[in-house]
Amino acid sequence: MSYLPKSPWLIHYDASSCNGCDIEVLACLTPLYDVERFGVLNIGNPKHADIFVITGSVNEQNKPVIQNLYNQMAEPKVVVAIGACATSGGIFRECYNVQGGIDKVIPVDVYVPGCAARPESIIDGVVKALGVLEEKHKNMTKVAK
Amino acid sequence: MSGINATIAVILYIVLAPVVGGLISGVDRKISARMQGRYGPPILQPFYDVFKLMAKQNIVVNKHQKFYVLCFLVFIIITGAIFFAGGDLLLAIFALTLGSVFLIIAAYSTYSPYAYIGAEREMLQIMAYEPMVILTVVGMYMVTKSFSVFDIAMFDQPLIYSLPGIFLGFVFILTIKFRKSPFDISMSHHAHQEIVRGVVTEFSGKELAMVEVAHWYENVFLLGIVCLFFASNPVIAIVLAALTYFLEIFIDNNNSRLKWQSALGSAWIVALVLGVGNIAFLALR
C-alpha cells in the first residue's frame, strides 16, 4: 500500500474540447464537490502530476502536445479520458481533421462517458484511476526488484 | 546555552521540525479550504503528498540539480539548528539566504524557461525581504546588545515593547517567506494555478519532496523568530506565533498575486518606514 491514492495530483489538458467537459472538470474543484478533500490537486505541471485528465478529441495540432505532456509525466502515471470526444471522438469522429479518441495517441486507462461528463462521473473516473495507479506502482516496484 | 542542552535542542529540532511544519501546513490547507467554503483535505495531507513524491519516478534534467536541492535542504536545516541551539542569529540568517541561493541555482541548472522565470522571481523575493530580515536582527541587537539567540531569548523584557515597528515589518515579509499571496511570485501552494510551477517546475519525485520538507523546516524557523519577540513568556509566544500564521492564511485567501514591482516596492517601503524608523527611534532614545 503506497501513498499514491491519497495524494493524486491532476494535470488537465483541453484537446479541442468544446469547454463543456472542462467546465465540469473545474466544477469538481468548487466548494460543492471539493475534490481537494481526497487530496486531489489540479497542478499545472506534468512533472508533478500523477493523473493526466484529457477532454476533447485528438487532431493533428494537439497530437504532439498530448504526447509531449504524457512523456514528461513521472511514473507511475494514469490517463483519464473525459467525455464522449475524448473516449471516441464523439460527434466529431467523422471530421476530416479529427483522429478520434485520446487512445489513438497515448494509452488510456479510464474512460469517462458523457456529453458533457457530470462532475460525479468525473470523480468516479478519477477514483477508478487511483486503483490503476496503485497497480502500476506495484508493477513498477516489482520490476525494480 | 551549554553544550549538552544545545545538542539536545538541535536533535529535537531536526526530528520534530518536519512533523510540526507538516502539521502546520496541513492545518493551513484545512483553514484555507474552510475560508473558501470547502471541506478541505485531511490534516495529514502534506505528509501523504511527501510520501507519495518519494514513491514517484525521479526525472532529472541536469545531474547537478539533485546536489543543489540537497544543499538547499541541508542549509535550511543548518539555519534552524543554529537558531534552536541558541547560536548566532546573524549566522542563521546568512545560512538561510545561502539555502535560498541554492534553490535558485538548482532552478537555473535545469535550463527550463519556466524555472528561469521562477528563479528570477525568487531572486526578486530575496531582494524584497532581505533588508527587513537584517533590520530585524539589528533591532534585536540594539535592544539586547547580543546576536546570540540564547541571550535574546533570555532578555528580561519582551522585545515587542522596544521593537513594535520591526515586528510589523517582519510579519509583512513573512508573507513573502511563507510563499503566500499577494507575494507568492516565484511559486505558490494550494490549488493556486500559475505558469507551470515557478522555481520548482523541473523538480519531480524526491527532489520536490525535499523542497517541501525544507519549506517545513523554514516555516518552523521563521515562527521561531516570531516567538523571539515575545520570548519572556513561552505560552504567549506560541499563541502569538499561531495568531501570526493565521493572519498570513487570512491575507493569503483575501489577496490575488501582485506584480513583482509592487512586491519589491512595498517590502522596501515597509523596511524603510517600520524597520529603519524603529531603529532610528532606538538610536535616538
Chai-1 contact restraints between the chains, C-beta under 6 A:
chainA,res_idxA,chainB,res_idxB,connection_type,confidence,min_distance_angstrom,max_distance_angstrom,comment,restraint_id
A,S2,B,A55,contact,1.0,0.0,6.0,A-B,restraint_1
A,Y3,B,Y48,contact,1.0,0.0,6.0,A-B,restraint_2
A,Y3,B,F51,contact,1.0,0.0,6.0,A-B,restraint_3
A,Y3,B,K52,contact,1.0,0.0,6.0,A-B,restraint_4
A,L4,B,K52,contact,1.0,0.0,6.0,A-B,restraint_5
A,K6,B,Y48,contact,1.0,0.0,6.0,A-B,restraint_6
A,S7,B,Y48,contact,1.0,0.0,6.0,A-B,restraint_7
A,S7,B,D49,contact,1.0,0.0,6.0,A-B,restraint_8
A,S7,B,K52,contact,1.0,0.0,6.0,A-B,restraint_9
A,P31,B,G37,contact,1.0,0.0,6.0,A-B,restraint_10
A,P31,B,R38,contact,1.0,0.0,6.0,A-B,restraint_11
A,D34,B,R38,contact,1.0,0.0,6.0,A-B,restraint_12
A,D34,B,Y39,contact,1.0,0.0,6.0,A-B,restraint_13
A,E36,B,P41,contact,1.0,0.0,6.0,A-B,restraint_14
A,R37,B,Y39,contact,1.0,0.0,6.0,A-B,restraint_15
A,R37,B,P41,contact,1.0,0.0,6.0,A-B,restraint_16
A,G39,B,P41,contact,1.0,0.0,6.0,A-B,restraint_17
A,G39,B,Q45,contact,1.0,0.0,6.0,A-B,restraint_18
A,G39,B,Y48,contact,1.0,0.0,6.0,A-B,restraint_19
A,L41,B,A191,contact,1.0,0.0,6.0,A-B,restraint_20
A,N42,B,A191,contact,1.0,0.0,6.0,A-B,restraint_21
A,G44,B,Q193,contact,1.0,0.0,6.0,A-B,restraint_22
A,G44,B,V196,contact,1.0,0.0,6.0,A-B,restraint_23
A,N45,B,V196,contact,1.0,0.0,6.0,A-B,restraint_24
A,N45,B,R197,contact,1.0,0.0,6.0,A-B,restraint_25
A,N45,B,T201,contact,1.0,0.0,6.0,A-B,restraint_26
A,K47,B,S204,contact,1.0,0.0,6.0,A-B,restraint_27
A,A74,B,K56,contact,1.0,0.0,6.0,A-B,restraint_28
A,A74,B,Q57,contact,1.0,0.0,6.0,A-B,restraint_29
A,A74,B,I59,contact,1.0,0.0,6.0,A-B,restraint_30
A,A74,B,S204,contact,1.0,0.0,6.0,A-B,restraint_31
A,A74,B,G205,contact,1.0,0.0,6.0,A-B,restraint_32
A,E75,B,Q57,contact,1.0,0.0,6.0,A-B,restraint_33
